[in-house]
Amino acid sequence: MNRLRNLFAIPELRKRLLFTLILLAIYRLGVHVSVPGVNAENLSAALKRGGGGLFDVVDLFSGGAFKKFSVFALGIAPYITASIVLQLMGAVVPYLENLQKKEGEAGRQKINQWTRYLTVFLAFVQGMGIASLAQSQNAPGLEVVTSSMSPTAFRLLAAFTLSVGTLFVMWIGEQITERGIGNGISLLIFAGIVAGLPQAVTTLTVMISQSLRNAPNVPPPGIFILLIAAMIVVLLAVVLVENAYRRIPIHYARRADSAGMSSQRSSYMPLKLNTAGVMPVIFASSVIFFPATIAQFTRWEWLAKVAAYLSPQTHFWIYTPVFVGVVIFFAFFYTSIVFNPDETAENMKRSGGYIPGIRPGKETSIFMDSILSKLTFVGAIYLALVSLVPLLITNNIQGLNFYFGGTSLLIVVGVAMDSAAQLESLLVMRRYDGFLEKGRIRGRSTRRGEA
């Protein structure tokens, strides 16, 4: 309690906490504001009849805003997609590569500006698609779109409303990152998942009570025991692996101190086992469910068959290797964005640092890239296993596929650890005791070594 009390003893930290909580509350209020001319209850019922797939994934990360056709239905997804597209283009377009590496802060600001422009475009296009989806769900006695406007006018209005909502969510995330506690984008996704957990826990409790009474169409109690055990194992695995890192020793050239004696400084560079975080799992799920989404808007039978084979509910053992392969791809892709061995080796060479037994420069870059590749592969396998083990069990429990899956636990635990690590740092900087008696909380965002 003394450590929690210290959070409010520092005026600056107290303001940051209150600022973060207020913006998160505004975000959650906006989730319940639907786009004009839409019956959110009928849309949710129609999408539920159509099955899960990408819609369940999007609805999970938007905190239930998607199936309510809220003004925040798109959430932060267009902004994340725009950021990834520009990062990917930076690897093939020389001009963008120069902005990222040579222009410094001015180049980063220009890329951020282009990211916002691309976010607006993607949000508008996706808004048009969601509006068309809502219109296609109309049925006699179950009207989803109740607006008297023409179909084209409704789609334009909905796309404009959803685009403005996405920009507002993006602004909230940036403000939390700059003036609040933790990473704003991650906290928004975290808040969306946590908001749905009470209802999911209630549903699970009801199912367990029905199972104990041997109710029909309910899995046996053993399935629920396996689910709870898997969640505990996943929780422990996430905490352990997200704090796991490989220490690379670094020595610096001897330098003369004020007494005229030479001294040698040593430190280490920690390379995270899971450098990419949870983003590979999020985008792997979106990519795999993308054919099912397109199939609902078209009459292509071959695409519907592909989507059926990629469904974890019907063809789990076909879905598994595809999912693992896509997760590995995105893990390496994100790691290459977060950590650049060439740049790190060059900076180390300029500062007089070297890895014992490795020549500075190119050989140092090759050495770090080799270690990072091995760590990334192990981290990708860990992400895939954590996501698939609970899914294998929840296939037998309808209605709990995502809220009790490994992806949700990864996000919730990871973001909580990052936020706790930042609070710990702020407390220690001001000479207050942290949350732990011994040691420090290490967040996933730790990238550099310490003396």
N, C-alpha and C positions, 0 to 999 in steps of 0.2 A: 504493500500500500504506500510505503514511503517513496518508492520509485515512481509509482503512478502519480503521487502528489507532486513530485518534482516536475512532471510534464507541465503542470499549470503554475509552477512557481516562477518560470521564466516568461516575462511578458511577450517576447518575440515568438517563442514556441507556442504559447497559448493562442496568440493571434493566428499562427499558421494552422493549428488544429481546428479552431473555430471556422476559419476561412474554408478549409477543406470540407468540413462537415456541412457547412451551409451550401456550398456548390454541389455536393453530392445530393443533398436534399432537394435542391432545385432540379437536378437531373432526374431524380426519381419522381418528382411531381409531373415533369413533362412527359414521362412515359405513359401517363394516364390521360393525356390530351390527344384525342383522335383527330385525324384529318377530316375536314368538313365533308359531309355527304357519304359517310361510310358507316355501316352497322358493324361495329367491331365484334360483337358476339356472334353474328352470323358468319363473319369471315373466319373467326377462330374455329367454329364448328365445321366449316367447309374444309379448311386446311387439315383439321384432325381426321376427317373422313378420307382425305387424300393420302394419308400416311405421313411418315416423318421425313427423313432425308435432310436436304440442305436447310429447309424451313425450320426444322427443330434446332439445328446448329445456330442459325442466325438469330432465332428467337431466344436461345439460351444466352448468347453473348450480348444481346440487346436488353436483357432483363425483362422479357415478355412484351417488349414494345412492338415487335414485328407483327405478331398475331392480333394485336390490338389496333393495328394500322395507326400507330401513334405518330406524332410529328417527329419523334426520335426513332422511328422504325428502322432506319438504316444504321443508326448508331455511329460508331467511329470507323466502321469497316471501309468506306470509301477513302478515308484519310490514310489508313494503313495500306490499302492497295496502291494508292498514289505514291506513297513513300517507297514501297517495294519496287514499283515500276521505274521510278527515277533512279533508285539505287542500282537496279539491273541495267538500265540504259547507261549509267555512268561507267560500266565495265566495257562497253562497246563504242560509246560516242566519245571521242577525244575531248571535245569542248566541255562536256559535263565532267569528265575525269579531271580536267585542269581546274574546274571550279571547286571540285571536292578536295583536291590535294594541294593546290598551289595558291588559290585566291584567299585562303584563310577565312576569316569571319565574314567578309563581304561575299565570298563565293557561297558560303553556307546560307546566308540570308537570301541570296538570289534563288538558290535551290529550294529553300523553304517557301518562297513566294510562288515558284512554279508548282510546287507540291499542292499549294492551296488552290491554284487555278485548275489543276488536274482533278483535285477533290470535288470541286464544283461540277465539273463536266461529268465525272463518274457518278456523282450523287444524282444528277439530273437524269442521266440515262437509266440508272437503276430505279429511280422514282417512276419513270415512265413504264418500266417493266413491271413494277409492283402494282401500279394502277391498272395495267392491262390484266394482271393476274386477278385482282379484285373483281374486275368486270367479268372475267371468265367464270367466276364462281357463283354468279347469279343463278338462282333456280326458283321455280314457282313456289311461293310461300316462304322462301328463304332468300330475301333480297340482301345482297351484300352492299351494293352501291345504291343508295337511296336518293342521290342528287338528281335534280331535274335538268341539269346541264347536259349538253351534248357530250358524247363519249370523248371526243378530242379535247373539248374544253376541260372536262373533268381530269383527264390524264395530265394536261398541262398544269392545272391547279395543284394536283397532287404532287407532281414532280417538283414544282416550285416550293411547295410547303416542306417536302421532305429534304430538299437541298438546303433550305434555310435551317431546318432542324439539325442537319449534319454539321453545318458550319457553327451553329451555336454549341453543339456538343464538342466539336474540335476546340473551340475557344475555351470552354470549361476545362478541358484536359490540359491545355497549355497554361491556363491560369493556375491550376493546381500544381503543376510541375514547377512553375516559377515562384509562386507565392505561398504554396501550401506544403503538405507533407507527402512524399512519395512521388512516383511517376503518375501523372494525371491520366494518361491513356489506359494504363494497366488498372488503375483504381476504378475507372468507369466500368471496365469489363468485370472487375472483381465485384463491384456493387450490383451489377446486373445478375450475376450468378448467385450471390448471397441472398438477394431479394426473393429468389424463387425457392430457396432451400426450405423455409418453414412449411410451405405447402407440400413439397416433395417428402419431407420427413413425416408429415401428417398422413400422406398417402401410404408411405411405407409402413407406418404403425398400424393403419387399418388393415393393410394386406397381411401383416404378420398375425394380427388377431384373428382374421378370417382363416388363415392357414392353420392356426392352432385348433380352430373349431372344425377343421376338415371341410371347409366350404368348397363347393364345386368351382372349377375354372380358376383355381388359385394354386400356385406352386407349393410344394411341401415345405415344411419349416427348414429342412436342410439347405434349400436354395438360399434362403434369407441369411442363414448362419454363414454360408460361404461368402455371400455378398458383404456382410459386415466384416468378416475376417479379411477379405480382399481389400476393403477400404482401409483397414488398419495397417495392413502390410504396405499398401501404396502410400499411405501417409508417412510411415516411417522411411520408406525408400526415397520419397521426395525430399524429406528433411535432410537425410544423409547425403544424397547425391548432389543436391543443390549447394551443399557446403563443401563438396569434394573438389580439390584442385591439385594440380601437379606443380611443385615448386622447382623452378629452374634457377640455379645459383648464378649470380652475376657478381663479378669482381671489377673494381675500378682501378685505374692506374694509380701508382703511388704518387702522392703529392706532398710537398713540403708544408708543414704547418707553421704556426707563429714561432715555435721554439726551434725551428730549423731542422726538425726531424721529419722523416718521410713516413707516411702512414698509408694504409690501404683500406678502402671501404668495401664492404661486402653487403649484398642484399640478395633478394630473390624475386623472381617474377612468377606470380601464381597464374596458371592457366586453368580456367574452369573446365570441369569435366563436361558440363552442359552449358557451353557458351551461348548457344542459340536461344535458350529459354524454351517457352511453350509455343512460340509462334510456328515452328514446323508442324506441330500437331494441328493447330487451328487451320492453317492453309491446306494441309493434306486432306483434312476432312472436307473442306470446301471444294477442293479440286475433284475428289472422288464422287461427291454428290452432285457435281455440276451436270453430268449427263442426265441424271434424273430430273433436274430442274428444266433443262432444255426440252426433254421429252414431254413434259407436261404442257409446253406451249406449241409443240409440233405434232405431226402425225407420222413421224419417222419410226417405223416399227423396229428397225435395227438398233436405233438408239435406245428404245425402251428395253430391248433385250440386254444391251450392254449395261444399262442402269440396273436391271434386275440381277445380273451376275455380280455387280459391285455392291450389292446390298448386304450389310452385315447380318441382317435378320434372316435372310433366305440362303445366302451362300457365304457363310462366315469364312470358310477355308479358302475361298477364292479371294475374298475381300482382304484377308490378312496379309498375304505376300505383297499385294498391290499397295496396301496402306504402309507397310514397312518400307518398301522401296521409295515411295513418295516422301515419307518422313526423313529418310536418309538424305535424299536429294535436297530438301529444304533445310535440313540441319547444316549441311556443308555450305549451302548458299548463304544462309544467315551468318554463319561463322566467318565466311570470307568478307562480309560487310562489316562485322563488328571488329575483327582483328586482322590487321595487315602485317604479315611477317616481314615483308621488305621494308616497310616504313619503320617498324619497330627496330629492326636490325640497324638501319641507317641512323636512327636517333641514338641508339645505344653506342654506335661507333663514334659519333660526334661527341658524346659525353665521356668518352674514354672507358666505356664499359665493355666487358667481354665475358663470354661463357667459358669456364675452364676447359681446355682441350679443344676448343672450336675457334677457328679463325674469325675475326670480326668481318662484317660485311656479308657477302653472298653466302658463305658457308653457314654463318649464324642464321640467316633467313631460311636456308634449306633445313637446318636442324630444327628450328622452331616449327616450321611448316610440317615436318614429319611427325613431331610430337602432337601438334594440334590436330592433324588428320586422324591419328589413332584415338585421341580423346574424343573427337567429334563423332567418330563411328560408334564408339562405346556409348556416348551420350545419346545418339540417335536410337540405338537398340533399346536403351533404357526408356526413352520417351515412348517408343512403340509398345513395349511390354506393359508399361504403366497404363497406357490407354486401352490396350486390348484385354487385359486380364479381367477388369470389372465388366467390360462389354460382353465378354463370353458368358458371364453369369447373368447379366441383366437382359440378355436375349430371351430368357425364360420369364421375365417380369415386365409386363407391359406398363408403360408410363414412367419408368425410372431410367430409361436408356442413357440420358445425358446428365441429369442432375447428380447421379451417383457414379458417373464414369470417371475414368482416370484423368481426362482432360480438365474437368471441373476442379478436381482436387489439385492438379498441377498448378492451375491458375491461382486458386484461392491460397494455397500454402506458399507459393512463390511470391505473390504480391505481399502477403502478410509478412514474410521474412524480409523482403526489401524495405518495407515501411518501418519495420522494427529496427532494421540496421541503420536507417537514416535517423530515427529518433535516438538510438543509442549514440550515434556520432554527435548529434547536437547536444545531448546531455553531457557527454564526456568532454567536448570542447569547452563547455562552460563549467567544468570541474564539478559536475554532479555525478553521483553513482549511476551507472547504467542499469539495465534490466537484469544483468547477470552478476553473480558474485565473483566469478572468475571468467576470464576470456572476453571475447567480443562476439557479437552477432555479425555474421558475414552475409551480405545480400548477394543475389545473383548478379548484380550489376558491377561487382568488384572486378576490375580489369587489370590493375597495375600492382606492382610489388610494393612492399614496405620495408623500410630499413630494419 
